[in-house]
Amino acid sequence: MRLSRIAAIALRILRQFRHDPRTVALIMIVPLVVMALIGYLIGDPGKEPLPVAVVNLDAGADMPSGHVSLGAAIAAALDRNGQLAVEPSASAQAATERVRSGAVAGAVVLPADLTQEVLGGAPVSIDVVVMGTNPGLQGPVIGAMQEAIANLAKTAGAAAAGFKAPPLSIRPVPLEGGVGLSPLDYDAPILLTFFAFFLTFLLTSVSFLRERSSGTLERLMASPASRLEVLLGYLLGFIGFAMAQALLILGYATWVLDVRIAGSIWLVLLVIAILLIGVVNLGIALSFYARNELQVVQFIPLVLIPQVFLGGLIWPVQTMWPPLRWLSQLFPLTHSTVALRAVMVGGEGFGDIAGRLLALLAFSVAMVAIGVVALRKQRA
Amino acid sequence: MSQAMNGAAIEATGLVRAFGRVRALDGLDLTVRAGEILGLVGPNGAGKTTFIRSVAGLLRPTAGHLTVLGEAPGRRVAVHIGYMTQSAALYEDLPVRDNLMFFAQLFGLPRDEARSRTAAALVVVELTGKERVPIRHLSGGMRQLTNLACAMVHGPKLLLLDEPTVGIDPVLRLKLWDHFRELNEGGTTILVTTHVMDEAERCHRVALIAAGRMIAVGAPQELLRAAGVGTIEEAYLVLRERHANGGTP
């Protein structure tokens, strides 16, 4: 054993890093970016409140001590909750529409006879209208309501003797999907879109890199095949493969894990297909900036981490700082996640997710253009 | 040279190709006659590969004029060109036959014809029996034979060979040259780059280039006579010197 030999090897490795600034940058920067994102997304400060519609129809009741309105008290409690941004709404119908359009995470409907009934000792349930497809959206709303009611019992009990815990309960009203679904039901669409994206990106970029480094791309380009033909061939091959994978995941989720797929399976496959057109071309374009497989692997965190953290896969997009929210609209996974959840959990149809499909299509068209430009570099 | 030699397969006049500030081709004049084997000889960096890639339509000339089989290089004429790259450009995971089938179909051959041409090409390069072997299990020599088979499977009129015998043992090199001659006798024009000088002597004509320009072109014997030396290697040095001093090639 000679120390000088060991040192020579260690020094060589360090020297090699010096000649590969990209790897060094990635090793240093990626953890910082990830920690910053997670810190921001998990920690409360800086997070935007979730918009909630509150419909207070409660007429209240006249007590010896004066006019009492539990509805107003609950609305005020919600208003004080820093996690929510309350917007008053005139009718249950209008509020429901706001939920359906995605403008608010939920709608709390306080009935007209709320105070009367409670004072009379009758149990009352308060409707909380939610979409039912995203636990990240409905969870905080229902949680805030539970908190508001619990606090009401405390303050009211202290204020008026004989007024014990009011027999109030919350009735979640999912427009689609449900609130009692298993986490897997909500997460299956995320897993599906994530795997489709990740594996297709990896396979395409590595195989295109090989095509380039082995010289076969040179051969393709010297053949009568046009750039578009090459791209379309790649698309067809990889999408065929990726669709088979998607079917496998879907089949396993449905029959083995008993995951709910409320909508059309064809619509699910359409969402994935449109997403993958973009991903295949993204892989091709980025492979031109990589010299070897290791460098392709280095692109993975760059491409995936922002999408996973900001795309609504883990934390709802609605609570993010507005510039991040706008940024997330550029990510394909943001749209495919919402679309797949809407179809699989909510059973929505083509018309309901058309906007998301359009966004995915725009991404794909942009990526095809970038792919063609990238190939042009090969034949100049 | 069984074919008529009057037509030009490749015609380059004043061809320039620049990469940034480097002029890989610097006003090259060169005619490859239909039916001949022309050897493009020069040291590394002389512009041999740049010229071949321009002919294959992979590089657009910066200036000058280039026609290939009577047309501008590009996709239209690519059908009639076979391009054997310097290192074997093959799909490692695929068997020999699948590689050939792929390139045959890429050049527009219908499936049946691609199949028969593949079988025929394998006979030519003596790889029958290896059809099902994946490329990654082949020796370097067999790879190069497969590489040649892929370049000629569609029956091109013009074959571009970019240093086809680099890293090949002498026995296989002779064999490859037998194949080139056989293909040429079947009517294929061949442009071959090399810096192995004894290979140059196997060509009908040899073009000596340096720094992207033509030094001299002619039959090997003519060049030897003109330089008054015994080997192409010496002839290259003599003629380059003469060219640099402003003498006529």
HADDOCK unambig.tbl for C-alpha pairs under 7 A between the chains (distance, minus, plus):
assign (segid A and resid 214 and name CA) (segid B and resid 89 and name CA) 5.41 0.50 0.50
assign (segid A and resid 214 and name CA) (segid B and resid 90 and name CA) 6.87 0.50 0.50
assign (segid A and resid 215 and name CA) (segid B and resid 89 and name CA) 4.66 0.50 0.50
assign (segid A and resid 216 and name CA) (segid B and resid 89 and name CA) 4.79 0.50 0.50
assign (segid A and resid 216 and name CA) (segid B and resid 90 and name CA) 5.91 0.50 0.50
assign (segid A and resid 221 and name CA) (segid B and resid 58 and name CA) 6.85 0.50 0.50
assign (segid A and resid 222 and name CA) (segid B and resid 56 and name CA) 5.60 0.50 0.50
assign (segid A and resid 222 and name CA) (segid B and resid 57 and name CA) 6.25 0.50 0.50
assign (segid A and resid 222 and name CA) (segid B and resid 58 and name CA) 6.25 0.50 0.50
assign (segid A and resid 222 and name CA) (segid B and resid 78 and name CA) 6.46 0.50 0.50
assign (segid A and resid 223 and name CA) (segid B and resid 75 and name CA) 6.68 0.50 0.50
assign (segid A and resid 223 and name CA) (segid B and resid 78 and name CA) 5.49 0.50 0.50
assign (segid A and resid 223 and name CA) (segid B and resid 79 and name CA) 6.57 0.50 0.50
assign (segid A and resid 223 and name CA) (segid B and resid 106 and name CA) 6.98 0.50 0.50
assign (segid A and resid 223 and name CA) (segid B and resid 107 and name CA) 6.32 0.50 0.50
assign (segid A and resid 224 and name CA) (segid B and resid 75 and name CA) 4.50 0.50 0.50
assign (segid A and resid 224 and name CA) (segid B and resid 76 and name CA) 6.55 0.50 0.50
assign (segid A and resid 224 and name CA) (segid B and resid 78 and name CA) 5.26 0.50 0.50
assign (segid A and resid 224 and name CA) (segid B and resid 79 and name CA) 5.67 0.50 0.50
assign (segid A and resid 224 and name CA) (segid B and resid 107 and name CA) 6.17 0.50 0.50
assign (segid A and resid 225 and name CA) (segid B and resid 106 and name CA) 6.75 0.50 0.50
assign (segid A and resid 379 and name CA) (segid B and resid 58 and name CA) 4.67 0.50 0.50
assign (segid A and resid 379 and name CA) (segid B and resid 59 and name CA) 6.08 0.50 0.50
assign (segid A and resid 380 and name CA) (segid B and resid 58 and name CA) 6.05 0.50 0.50
assign (segid A and resid 380 and name CA) (segid B and resid 59 and name CA) 4.83 0.50 0.50
assign (segid A and resid 380 and name CA) (segid B and resid 60 and name CA) 5.34 0.50 0.50
